[in-house]
Amino acid sequence: MKEYINNTLLTMQTATSQQLEQNFGSNFSYKYNLPENLKILDTISQNFYWFWTTGGMSIFRDLDYRLWEKCEQNPRKMLCEVSELRLWQKANEPAFVARVNRFAEKMEKYLAEPTKSFGKITPENPVAYFCAEYGVHNSLPIYSGGLGILAGDHLKSASDMNVPLVAIGLFYRFGYFRQKIAHDGWQEERYIDSFQNELAINPVFDANGNRVEITVHIRGREVTAQAWLAKIGRISLYLLDTNVPQNQEVDRLITGHLYGGDTETRIVQEKVLGMGGVRLLRKLGIEPSVYHLNEGHSAFLTLELAKEYLETHENATFADAVPIVREKCVFTTHTPVAAGNDVFHPETLLSCFKDSFPASLRLSKEEFLGLGRVDENDHAEFFGMTPLAIRMCRSANGVSEKHGEVSRDLWKEMFPEKSADEVPITYVTNGVHALTWVASDFNHLYEKKIGENWTDILKDEKAWAKAVNYLSDEDIWNAHTLLKNRLIAFMRQRAYTSATGDSDPVPEHSAFKNLFNPNILTIGFARRVAGYKRWNLLMRDGERLLKLIDHIERPVQFIFAGKAHPQDRNAKAILQNLVNLKGNSTWFQRAIFIEDYDQEIARYMVQGVDVWMNVPRRPLEASGTSGQKAAMNGGLNFSILDGWWIEGYDEVNGFAIGPLRDEEGMDDAIIDAMDAESLYSVLENEIVPAYYEKGENGLPTKWIARMRRALQTLTPQFSSDRMLKDYIEKIYC
């Protein structure tokens, strides 16, 4: 642990005691005075509603587009840096001021609507949603990937559907790493202090004007965490932060990095999230009707609830508390393999808890450790957060139908009296927030041809399918073409900036001007770089691949993006091999890796590619949501039949790679070879011919028919509104 702290302090070069003090208690107040008729921009920027609502992003972008990009789409930072002259120029544009006021009125009306009730879920007793990361927007850098993006979309749908819900997370001062690819292709990591930027979060104060703080007993001492508030439309997201002066240096860094540090750091982070989160709710006077543990990171909250019960029931035992806690808690697992779940060495776990917590639960150390074991009596087994969550929650669910099946088989040893089919783990398939991920071009098209209430129509699959038929082939293809050209322009700019360090527009004489061609079939592949994601499957036959990308009449081009975990050298090597292929001139013109994958890059890619590719090893894709985002923009999925794609694929709305199931006992190398052959075969014989076949009107009519089918069938089925509705009806109530 000491080594980790020392390395962190050295790497960050910002984490000295004096600098950690800097900005403590900051309220992120601006250093400027807005013109009177634009002051409402301050209010708008403090709620992420601006991000997913039509007209919100454009009012900030149109203040100063170049500055908007420089500030990485952070409106609060932009308002601090935009010039006084530019502000007054826009303040003297009646049309711009009117747009700002219309949006402010829309936002005010939206926020003023009374919160609804859904059975026992009421404004007085909301859902308490716990997650280790939230991908609301890239300007709030407390997410790393799919889990966080899903959580952010869950909150946005809860806001739009007016569901009583409060969210709990951690404020990571340095967030997740920023990626840089070195000249030799090796991934390098750097971290940015979030306090360097203006953030749309505010301190939480009590009725007496004091900062709301909680304490958690960690490593034999009390650790304090302060609370911050981010507003996600109607939803409050509370973030706990241990970077306070009264804490020791090591404790101030508990919430330093997302998924950083060693095992001990992970344990204490999860104590702050779970136990500290419950204590924060008590401080805020919130009594949830249900606690939703989104992944096992927050499972310690169940122990905090048991402790509360025992403190008010003098003669009760832990066994008495369990059914009380279970009735209030539900658990979602996102991991299809045991190795992907958090497990801790018993001694390391106990050193973080010391003796006080097992005793307060009226349990012995071994009884306490047994709560996190598959076999409670196996003293050699490590403590797992997923077994703890399954044991202490009244329901558990996977995130796709297939993942539910895999999870039942994975955890059946916890239920020796049941068959795998009887293991009490259900499923709710993941979805994505349509207004966040549907491009503005399609949004405008839907509003024009279907109606401004198109998101309401989306809730009825049959009505939506009929409505999409109002769009002509030209409508769909023109919208897609605009988005594809935007993606290629963005990609060229990123490639040029990465190569030269120059953020100016791509020079006309530069080789980057001709990088990629909007008339060529473009395939996107963006995933976390990990072995089971099989980044190298496409590279198994280099000669065949080069023939595809260099075909004279029907070439193919690829866009890649993704991060390898800082400690996963094997994944970094996979990425290095891919990046180093750029030495081939043909490959350089037809394939690119965009570094530092985040939400902004994801939006460009899922909205602009023709095909979205996914090749995980079956059945290790719990759900996957990036393909759902592409489908909502008319992109066709080209995927292994795993996770959500098993439910979505209908043989017309996309393409499948390989069989539904592998033969039992088959060697991975054989499976990889078979899947690679299927991948190449489908590309050569189905995808490429279909894309380049033109109808009498000069459009790829058969391809557009597939796009239309994807829009009709996948957009409603895999929206986060549908997902949240399922949670309310099947899990929460």
N, C-alpha and C positions, 0 to 999 in steps of 0.2 A: 504493500500500500504506500509506504514511504517513497519507494522508487517511482511509483505512478505520479504522486504529487510533485516530486522534484522534476520529473520529465515534463509534466504539464506546465509548471511554472516557467521552465526553460523554453518550451515550445510556444506558449502563448505570448510571452514577453509583455503581458498586460496584467498578470495576476499577482503582482506584488501586493503587500498589505495596503500600501498607500494608494495604489491604483484601484484596488478592489473597493476602497472607501469612496473613490471618486464616483459620482453619479448615484451613490446610494440615496434612496428616497427621492430620486428625480421624478418629477411629474411630467417629464417630457414636454415642458412648456416651450412654445415657439419663441424664436428670437426676432420676430418681425411683427408688423402691424398690417393686417389685411385691410384693404379698402372696405368701407362699411357695407357696400352692396355685395361683397364676396365673403364676408365673415362666416356665412353659413358653411363654407367649405371646410372650416375647422370641425364643425359638428359632423358633417358627412364623413370626413376622413377617420373619425373615431369609431365607426361601426363598419364592419366588413360587408354590410349590405350593399355598399357601393360596388363591390367586386362582381357580384353575380346578377345585378339588376340592370336592365337595359338603360343606357344613358349615364350610368355612374362612372365607369372607367373613362369614358371619352371626355368628361368635363375636366378631369385632371390631365389626361394626355394632351388635350388641346391647349392647355396653358403653355406648354413648351415640350414638344415631342422629344427632342434630343435629351433634355434634362430628365424627362420621364424614364427614358431608357437608361440613362446614367444612374438614376436613383433606383433602378431595378423595380419599377412599378410600385414604389412605396409613396403614397400620396402625402404622408406626414413629413417624410424627409424632403420631398419635393417642395412642399410649401415653405420649408425652412430655407431652401436654396434658390428658389425662383427669384429672379431679379425684381426689384421694386418697379422698374420701368415696365416689365412684362405684366406685372399684376395690374398696374394702372391702365395699361393698354387694354387688357381684357375687361377691366371694370368699366371701360368706356365703350364696350361693344354691347349694345342692348340685346342682341340676339343671344350672345353667350350668357349674359346675366339672366335672361329669361329661361334658358336651359337649366342653369344652376337652380333657379327658384322652383321650376317644375319638378326637378328631381328631389329637391328638399321637401316639397309638399307630398310627393309620392312616398318618400321615406317616412315622413311624419304620420301619414295616414296608415301605412303598413304597421308601424310600431304601436300605434294607438289601438289597434284591434284587440278586443278582449281575448285573453288566452282561453282555449277550449278545455273541456274535460273529456277524458276517455276512460270511462269506468272509474276505477279507483285512482287513476292518474288525474290529479287536479292541480290547480295553481298552488294550493296549500300543501299538497303532497306530490311533488313532481318525480320524474325519473331522475336518478343521479347517475350520470354516465361517466365512468372512469376509464381513462386510457393514458398510456405512457407518452403518446405523441399525437399531435393534431396538425394536419396539413390544410389549414384554412386558406392561406395565401402565402406566396413565397416571401412576402415582407414580414411574416411572423415565422422565423426559422426554427420551429420546434418540432420538425418532422424529418424522417429520413426516407420514407417510401410508402408502400401500399397501405400499411396499417394506419398511418397518419392521414393519408388522403381519404381513406374510407371514413375515419372518424370525423374529419372536417365536413365531408358530404352528409354524414348522419346529422350533424348539428344544423347544417343549412336546410335539410329537409324538415327537421323538427321546427325550425323557424318558419318556413313557408307553410307548413301544415298546422302551425300554432299549437304544437304539442308542449305541455308543461315539462320542461327538461332543463336541468342544470348540469354543466360538465366540469370535471375536475382533472387537472393535469399538472405538469411541472414546467417551470420556466427555466430553460437551459440557457445559461448566459452565453455559452459559446456554440450552442446548437449542434448540428451535425456538420461534418467537414465539407469544405469546398474542394472540388477536385481539379487538379492540374496534371496534364499528361506531359512528362518530360520528353526531351529529344529522343531518348532511347525507348520511348513507349511505356515507361513505368509510371504508375499512378503515384502522384504525390498529394499529400493532404495539408490543408491549412485551415485554421479556424478564425472566425471573426467575432469579436466582442459585440454582442447585440446592442450594448449600450452606446456603441458608436453611431447607431442609427436611431432616428425617431421611430418609436413603435406605437401601434394603436392599442396600447394597454395602459391602464391607470391603476394607481394604488387603491387598495380597499381600506376604507376607514370605518370605525365603529361610530355609534351615536355620539360619543364624546370627542370625536375628531382624532382618535388615535389609530395608528396603523393596525389592521387586523393581523395577528400573529398566532401561530400555534406552536407547540413544542412536541417533540418526539424523543423518547429515550433511546439513544443510539450509542453503542460502545461504552456504556457506563456513564454517560452524561446526557444532559438535556440539550437538544439541538433545536434552535428556533428557525421557523420558516415564516416569511411574510407572504401576503397574498396580493396578487395582481388580478385585474379583471380585463378580459377582452370581450367585446360585444359582437356576436355573430347574428346579426339581425335581431330577433327577439330573444335569442339564447345568451345566457351568461356563461362564459368559460373562465373559471377561476384557476389560476396557476400559482403553485407554491414555489418559493425561492429561498434557499438557505444562505444566500449571499448577504448576510447581515453582520454588522460589526461585532456583536456579542459572541458570535460563534468562533471556534478555533479555525485556523486556516484550512485544515483538512475537511471540516464540516461545511465551510463556505463553498467548497468545490463539489459538494454532493450533487447539486443541480448545475454543475459546470458544463457537462457534455452529455448529449444524447447518445446512449449506447457506447460510452467511452469508459476507460478505466478497467479495473479488474473485477473479479467476482464480488469482492466485498463492497465495492462501489455500487454494483447493481443491487445488492441486498438492501443497502441503506437508502438508495433511491426509491426502491419499491416500498420500504417502510414509510417514507415520507409521503409517497403517493397514496398508498392504501390507508394506513392508520392516520396519517396527517390529514388526508382528504376528508375522512369522517369527522375528525375534530374540527376542521374548518367549517363543515356544514353545520355543526352544532353552534359554533361561534356566530354563524350567519343566521341562525334561527330557522334553518331549513330541515324539515322532516320528510325525507323521501318516502314514496310509496314502494319503490323498488330501486335496488342498486344494480346497475348493469356493469359487469366486469368485462370490458372489451379486451380480451386476451388476459393471460394470467398475471401480468405485471402488478396488478392492483389487488391480488388475492388476500393480502394481509388485512384488507379492510374487514374481511369476515371475522378475523380474530379480534379486531377492535370492537365490532358489534357484540361479539360474545362476551368480551370483557365488560362492556357497558351493562349487559344484562346481569352478569354475575355481581357487579357492584351494587345493583339494586335488589338483588335476591340473595340474601345472606346464606341461606341453607341450600341453594341450588348447586348442581354440579355442572361441569362442562357439557355433559350429555344432555342436561336439561336445556342448555342454551342453544344447542345445535339446531333443533327444529324451528326455533324462533328466528335464528339467523337465516336458515335455509329458505324460509318463507319469504324473506325480503330480497334475496339475491339471485341473480341470473348471470350466466357465464357464457361468453362466446370464445371459442378456440379458433385460432387461425393457422395452426401448424399441423401438418399431416404426418410428421415424423417425431418420435420421442426425443431425438437429439436436438430438435429445434425448440424445445420447451426449456424454460429456465429451471435448472437444477443446481442445488448448492450443497457443498460438503457440510455435514452436520456441525463440525467444530467451527467452521467459518460462520455459519448461520448463528450458532449460539453465542459466538464472540460479539456479534452485532446486537443481539438481544440481551446478552448477559442473563442473569438468573431471574430478573424481575418479571418478565412477561410470561414465561411458562407457569410461574407460581401464581400470577394474577389470574390465569385461566384455570387454576386449580388442577393443573396437570403436572405430571413428572416430566423430566426432559425427554424420556423415550416416548411417552404418550404424545408430547408436543411434536416431536420429530415424526411420529407415525402419521400425523395428519397430512404430511406431504409425501408419503410413500405409497406406491401402488399396493405393496404388501405391508400393512402397518407393522407387522412383526419382524420384518427383515431389517435387522439393525445395520446391515452393510449398505443398504440402499440410500442414495442421496435424497435430499428433500426437494420435491418438485412443486412448483407453483400451480401446475395444471391439476395434479391429483388433489391438492388442497382446494382449489376452486370447485372441482367436480364434487368433492365430498361436502363442501359447505354451501352449495347453491342448489336451489330447487329445480333448476333446469340448466342444461348445457346444450349448446348447438354449434354445429359446424357452419361454414359459410358458403356451401353449395351442397346439392344433393349427394354428389359423389364424396365430398369431404365429410359429410355426416356419416356415410357408410364406412369410410376409412377410419374415422375417429372412433366409431363403435368397436371396430376390430382392434384399434390401437390400445384402447383402454378397457378391453373386456376383462382383463385380469383383476380389475378392481371390483368386478361383479361375478365372482366364480360360480354363483348359482344361476346365472343367466347365459343364454346363448348370445352370440354376437348381435343378432337381430333384436334382441330384447334389451341390450344396453341402453340406458336412458339418455341418449344423445341424439338430438334432432338436427334440423338444419334450417337456416334462413339464408338464401342465396344473396350475396352482395349485390349492390347496385351503385350507380353513380348519379350525382346531382346534375340534372339536365341543364339547368340554367348556367351552371359553372362550365360545363364541358361542351355544350353545343355552341358552335362558332356563331359570331354575330351575323354572318352572311346567311346561315340557315335560320337563325332566330328571326331575322328580318323577313326572310322568305315565308316562314311559318306564320308570322303576324299578318303578312299581306294576303296569303292564299288560304290560311286556315282560320286565323283570328288571333287577336291579342291574348285570348284565353287558351292558347294551344296547350299549355301545361296542364290545364284542367281536362281537356280532351284526352290527353296522354294517359290519364288514369283508367280509361276505358279502351282496352286493346282493340276491340272491333271498330269502335268509332274512330280510333286513331288510324287504323289500317285504311279505312275508307277516306279519311281526311288527306292522307299522304297521296292518294290518287288524284287529288286536285292539282298536284305539282306536275308540270310537264317534264319530259325528258330534258328539254333545254334548261328549265329551271334548276334541276338537280345538277346537271353537268356544268352549267355556268357558275353556280355557287362553289362547286368542288374545284373547278379550274382556278378561280380566284384564290381560294385557300391554298391550293398547291403552289401557285406562283409566289404567294406570300411566304410559304414555308421555304422555298428554294432561295428567295432573296434573303431571308433570315439566316439560312444555313451558310450561304456565301459570306455574309457579313461576319458570322461567328468564326468561320474558318479563316478568314482574312485577319480578323482581330487576334485570334489565337496564334497565328503564324508570325504576325508582325508586331503585335502589341499596340497597334494603331486602331483607335475606335472610330476614325473618320470613315466616311462612305467608301466602298470598294472602288479603287481607281479604275477608270475605263480600260486602261492598258494592262491591268493585272490579269494573271491567269485565272484568278478567282471569278472573273466575269463569266467565264464559260464553264464553270464548275456546275455540273448537273444540267438537265434539260427538262423543262416542264412538260414536254410531249412524250417523255419516256416513262414507262411503268415504274413506279416508285414504291419500294417496300420499306416499312419502318420496323425496327426491332429495338425496343428500349426496355431493359429489365435490370434488376440488380444482378451484378456479375457474381454468379455462384455456380458451382459444379452442376447442380441438378437443373439449372436453367439451360444448360447445354448450348452456350454461346458458340462452341466450336463445331456444332453439328453441320452448319452450313459450309464449313471449310473442309469437310472430309474429302471432297473430290475437287481439288483446286482447278484442274483442267476443265472439268464440266462447268464449274462456276464461272470461269473466265469466258467460256463460250456463251453463257447466258448473258453476261453483262456487256460483251463485245459483239453481240449479234448485229449484223449490218442493218437488218430491217426491223427487228423486234428486240432491242436491248432492254436490260433491266438495271436499275440503280437502287442502292441500299443506303439507308440512314440508320446509324447505330448510336445509342446513348445508354449510359448506366454507370453505376459506381460499384467498386469492389470494397468489401469491408476492410478497414485499415490493417487488420491483423490477418487477413486471408491472403497469403502469398500465392497460393495456387490460383485463386481468382485473378489476382493481379497479373500473373503470368499469362493466363488466358487472354486478358485484355491487351497485354503487351503484344502478343502474337497477332491479334487482330489489327491493332494500330500499325504495326510494322509492315503490314502488307501494302501500305501506301507507297512503298518503294517501287511498286509496279505502276507504271504510268496509266495503264488502262484502269486498274483498280482505283487509282487516285481520282480519275474523272467520273467514276461510277459508284464510288462508295466513300462514305465519310463517317467519322466518329465525332459527335458533338460532346465536348467535355462539360462537366459540372451539371449533370442532368437535374432539373428541378421542375416545379410546376409550370413555369413559363415555357420552358423547352417542350415539356409534355403537351401543352396546349397547341403549340405550333405543329408538333408531329402528329398527334391523333386527329387533328382537324385537317391536315393537308396531305397525308399519304394516301396512295391508292389501296394499299394492302398493309394490314398489320399482322406481323408474324410472331408466333409464340411456340417454342419447342421444348417445354419442360419434360423431365422424365416422369412418366406416369407412375403412380398417381400422386405426385408431389406438389402439384399446383392446387392449393386449397380452393381458391376461386379464381383470382386474377380479375382486375377491373380495367386495365388499360385498353383491352380489346373492346370492352363495352363502350368506352369513350370514343374510340374510332368508329364503331358502328353507328353511334348517334350522329356522326358527321358523314355517313355514307361510305366510310371505309369498309373494305371487306376483310374479314378475319381469315387468316391462313394459319391454322393452329392444330396442335396435338389435341385429341379428344380427352380433355381433362378439365377439372374445375367447372367453371360456368359454361364453357363451350359445349359440353355434353348436353346441357339443357337448351342452349341457344341454337345450335346448328340444325338446319333443316334441309341441307343439300343444295339450297338455292341461295341462301343469304351469306354464303362464305364457302370456305374450303377446309377440308380435314386432312390431317397428316397421320398416317398410320392407323392401326386398329383401335377399337374402343378399349380393349384389354390386352395385356401381354400374356403369353402362355406362362403358366406357373413354373418357376424354376429356371426360366430362360436367362442366360448370361447377359449382363448389361451391354457388353461389346456387340453381341449379336443384335440386341434390340436397337442399339444406336445405328448399326449398319442398315437395318431394315427401315428405320425411320428416316435415315438420310436418303435412302433410295426412294422412299415415298415422297419426301420433300422435293427432290429433284424432278421426279416423274410428274407430280401435280403441277409444279411450276412450268415445266416444258410442254406438257400436253393439255393442261386445262387453263391455268391462269394467263400465261402469256398469249396464247391464241385468242382467248376470250377478250382480253383487254384491247388487242390491236385490230379486232374485227370491226369494221365500220358498216353501218347501215346506209341506206340510200340518202339519208339526210347528212351524212358525213360524221354522225355521232356513233359511238360504240353502244348501240341500243341494247344488245344483250347484256353488256356489262352494267349499263344503267338500270336494267331490270333487276339485276342482282342488288345493286345499291338501294333501289326502292324497297326491295324485299327486306333488306337489312334494317332500313329506317322503320318499316312497318312493324316488323316482328320483334326487334331487339330493343328499340328505344323504350317502349312501355314496360317490357318484361324485366329490364335490368336498370330501372331508375331507382334512385335511393328513396323516392317517395313510396314506391311499391315495397321496398325493403323495410322501411320504417313501419308501414301499415302492417306488414307481416309480424314485425316485432311486437307491435301493440296487441294484435289479435292472438298471436300464438305464444308469446313469451312473457310480455309485461303483465297482462291482465289475467 
